[in-house]
Amino acid sequence: MLRAGKILIVLCAMVLLCPGRWAAAADTLKIGSFLAVTGPASFLGDPELKTLQMYIDKINAQGGIDGIKIDFVHYDTKAKAKEAKNFVNRLIKKDRVDVIIGGSTSGNTIAVMDLVERGRVPLISLAGSVKIVEPVRKWIFKTPHTDRMAAEKIFQDIKSRGITKVALITGNGGFDKSGRAQCLALAPKYGIEIVADEKYGNSDTDMTTQVAKIRATDAQAIINFGFGKAPAIVTKNIRQLGIKLPLYQSHGVASKKYIELAGEAAEGVRLPAAGLIVADLLPDSDPQKRVLLRYKHDYESKFGPVSTFGGHAYDALFMVVNAVRSCGCTDRAKIRDGIENTSGFVGTGGIFNMSPTDHLGLGLDSFRMVEIKNGNWTLVK
Amino acid sequence: MFDQLLQFIISGITVGSVYALVGLGFTIIYNASDVVNFAQGEFVMIGAMSAIFLYGAGIPYPLALAAAVAITVVVGLMLEKFAVEPAKNASVVTTIIITIGASIFLRGAALLVWGKDIYGLPPFTKDVPISIGSATLLPQNIYVMLGTAVAVLLVRYFFDRTMTGKAIMACSCNRRAASLVGINVNRMLLIAYGVSALLGAVAGILVTPITYTSYDAGVMLGLKGFCAAILGGMGNSMGAVAGGLLLGIIESLGAGIISSGYKDAIAFVVILGVLFFRPGGLLGRADSERV
């Protein structure tokens, strides 16, 4: 009796799983994602998920990718690495997705990289750290700019102004620390000397002490890596102490909120930013302009103000779509090859040219140096 | 070097007066019931957030500030009425845990109502830095200091000179004896929470033009204010101010002279040192426990 029951279960399982699986593989692409939609990193995950869902619905409504419909499976990691691992395991083993997009944070992505490599599923991360694509791993890609690129962009601009002595002030968050490390590592390459390396707590209310120390050095420019309210306070404190040196912020403050908070003190501040925030200002000849304005319009007509983070998800999704279209299949390995062969793809982050040695594919020109003038962004020529 | 030192000390006093003002709010509820109200930081946040949104809705600035204080007082009264009073026979520790729960609830509610964004208030007067030698401070810093001074004098007057203040103190000394001599203990507690919320709201409104605020800003301000109150001697309004200023100056000097990376660590080491030698805090009375 027992044995009969077991056989029955196995038979049922075969009937249920196999045909469904084969049928599904033929005309649906299964995309899985694990994003931090709630929790401390929800400012990343929330626009990312909205972007994915909006465009997947759109593609399906238009008949799919050359007839291949997209089936979307999503899990919310709440930015917890442990949850990310569980969900990716489920995506690979239970949901048997063809490609994974996520996670939102570097921590979540790094936590699942070994799993993904073993599971042999292509993954496109939406997180910033350079460690995700260096060293290159076969199945892992990412779309956002790295903090190293931001540091390089800032140093290039500083060097072009003939400045050699720079003061660094950073917060105690992961983003701040990583940015600081990149600045310290890259400075010698540009012949720049870091003459002050000050730190603050991200919930501190006043940084005049640190800024006063910088004032006593012979620094010719100040770089501040951070996001949230701290960079706005730093900006105000610098102007309060009457320091007229050029101030550079990171892409962490590339939102109108920063200008609003820092007010007049933000005048003249420069920062590297992705094209999205200056889409309107780009010359018509810029190949990115059309893509940026379209994404901005699509997103804003549905959800409200656009953020660069949602743009990372847009780039990842359409890279997958292009890969699927070029091979006309939903085979994991072929999709992986397709993503790796991405060339000249115009996304919101820049123009992507992937290769077996570069799984990000963005050049420094994908960052624009912007300056705040009269409470608005302007492009630095 | 002297120039630097002057700026460090002025920065320390600036930050310290914020801590002092928040720390002062802890005093009143502590004096009334021996309870440390961990939702004090949330009063600060609610005061600031209400002011921002009322002002944003087009209400004139002074009126928006007054209304924000009123809203916070109502929240304080409701906290007492619906969370603390139903558990009136509970121990002090239980009540403290209730206030922790209330703080998490208030933070969550603020998140739902106002979202996750960071907001600021315009300064009360033009934001032109004032120079003292080579050091500078903002006019708003002076308002915070003045606000702290006025608040501490009023709190002292309230507890030392008014009948209600003395009655509140009596509740703290012995609840049963107080009710036997005809003091309405529940009413006194309600007043204490209301006044405490009022102080919190005033603190929030005064500091937000400098520090900005968000739904979770109360956590850090509450913690630092609590440290200030402990350092100066819990329950002593002058102590909270002394503790706050001292904490601010230690942080600033530690960051300026030693290392900005160890700013908080230096401050906490000093606090631990002080509490080790004077467990009652700087201005606290030496506790004589009855055996």
Boltz contact constraints between the chains, C-beta under 6 A:
constraints:
  - contact:
      token1: [A, 198]
      token2: [B, 260]
      max_distance: 6.0
  - contact:
      token1: [A, 199]
      token2: [B, 260]
      max_distance: 6.0
  - contact:
      token1: [A, 199]
      token2: [B, 261]
      max_distance: 6.0
  - contact:
      token1: [A, 203]
      token2: [B, 220]
      max_distance: 6.0
  - contact:
      token1: [A, 205]
      token2: [B, 15]
      max_distance: 6.0
  - contact:
      token1: [A, 205]
      token2: [B, 18]
      max_distance: 6.0
  - contact:
      token1: [A, 205]
      token2: [B, 211]
      max_distance: 6.0
  - contact:
      token1: [A, 206]
      token2: [B, 11]
      max_distance: 6.0
  - contact:
      token1: [A, 206]
      token2: [B, 14]
      max_distance: 6.0
  - contact:
      token1: [A, 206]
      token2: [B, 15]
      max_distance: 6.0
  - contact:
      token1: [A, 208]
      token2: [B, 11]
      max_distance: 6.0
  - contact:
      token1: [A, 209]
      token2: [B, 8]
      max_distance: 6.0
  - contact:
      token1: [A, 209]
      token2: [B, 11]
      max_distance: 6.0
  - contact:
      token1: [A, 209]
      token2: [B, 252]
      max_distance: 6.0
  - contact:
      token1: [A, 209]
      token2: [B, 255]
      max_distance: 6.0
  - contact:
      token1: [A, 209]
      token2: [B, 256]
      max_distance: 6.0
  - contact:
      token1: [A, 210]
      token2: [B, 260]
      max_distance: 6.0
  - contact:
      token1: [A, 212]
      token2: [B, 4]
      max_distance: 6.0
  - contact:
      token1: [A, 212]
      token2: [B, 7]
      max_distance: 6.0
  - contact:
      token1: [A, 216]
      token2: [B, 4]
      max_distance: 6.0
  - contact:
      token1: [A, 229]
      token2: [B, 118]
      max_distance: 6.0
  - contact:
      token1: [A, 229]
      token2: [B, 212]
      max_distance: 6.0
  - contact:
      token1: [A, 240]
      token2: [B, 129]
      max_distance: 6.0
  - contact:
      token1: [A, 240]
      token2: [B, 136]
      max_distance: 6.0
  - contact:
      token1: [A, 241]
      token2: [B, 136]
      max_distance: 6.0
  - contact:
      token1: [A, 261]
      token2: [B, 120]
      max_distance: 6.0
  - contact:
      token1: [A, 261]
      token2: [B, 212]
      max_distance: 6.0
